[in-house]
Amino acid sequence: MTQWAASSALRRCLVTVLKGLKAKVIRRRMMAGAVHMASACVRKRMHVGLLLALLGGATALPVRPACADVFKYIDEQGNVFFSDGPLSRPGLRLEWQRTEARLVASSRERSRALQRKQADVDATEVDTYLQARLEAELSAEARGGAGAAETAGRRAVGPVSGSMWVRRMRYQPLIEAAARRHGLVPELLHAVIRAESAYRSDARSHAGACGLMQLMPGTAERFRVTEIWDPAQNIEGGAAYLRFLLDLFDHDIRLALAGYNAGEHAVKRHGYQIPPYAETQHYVRKVLQFLRAEEASWAS
C-alpha cells in the first residue's frame, strides 16, 4: 500500500512536470508565431511602402506623349484628307507627312504671324480713321458747320513760338514715339500738351495734376506711370489714357477730350455727351483750336 502510494505520488509529480514543460513549449511556440507574424507584417508594410514609392516616382516622372505622324492626302477631285497613318486607297496622292510635334509647332508659328500681321493692320486702320476723323472735325469748324457755334467769336490760334517752341522741340521725339506706340496722331498729343501745360514738364495744377500732360496721381498709377515728373513716362501715361478714351467713346475726339478733362464717368453720366461744365467745354474748344493750328503748321 505504501509502495503504491509512493508510485502514485511519483506519477502525479511526473504529470505536473510534463504539464509544465508542455506549457513552456506552447508559450515558446506562441511567442515564435507572434514574432513571425510581426516580422511578416513589417515586411508587408515595407513592400507596400516600396510599391507606393515606386508608383509615386512613376507619376512624378514626365510622361512624354507618343508623337504620331500626320499624313495629308489629296484625291483626284481636290479633296483633302488627314490621317494618323498611311492610306492605300486608290486615287489618293500623298501631299506631305509630318510628325505631330512639328505640325503643332508650325501651326502655332503661323497663328502668331497672322496675329502680328492683323495687329499691324488694325493699328494702321485706327490711325487712318482717327486722322480722317480729326480732319473732318476741323474742316467742319472751318466751314462753319456743326462746331461753328462752339468757336464763333473766337480768333484763330497760331502755331507755337518763342520759348514754347523751344520746349516743344525738346519733347517732340518723345511725343511722336508715344503717338506711334498708341496709334495716335502726334498733332493730338501736341494739342493736349499745349493746352494742359504749355510744354512745361514742371507744371502743377491747383487740383494736383502733374507734368506735361497734367496727370493726376490716380491716373498715373492706373496707367503704370512710376515717376510722374519724368517727361517720357508722363507723356506715355497721357497717351495711353487718350487711347483708352478714344476706344471707349468710339473714336469721338470731343468726348475723349471731355473725358480727359472731366473723367470718363462724367461723360457717361451725361448721356455720352460733353458734360455741361464751363471748364470742360472751354477745354474741348481750346484743344480743337490747337489741333487746327497743328494741322496748319504741318500743311505749311
Summary of the structure (lengths in Angstrom):
residues: 300
radius of gyration: 44.2
end to end distance: 156.4
largest distance: 158.6
contacts: 783
relative contact order: 0.07
helix: 67%
strand: 7%
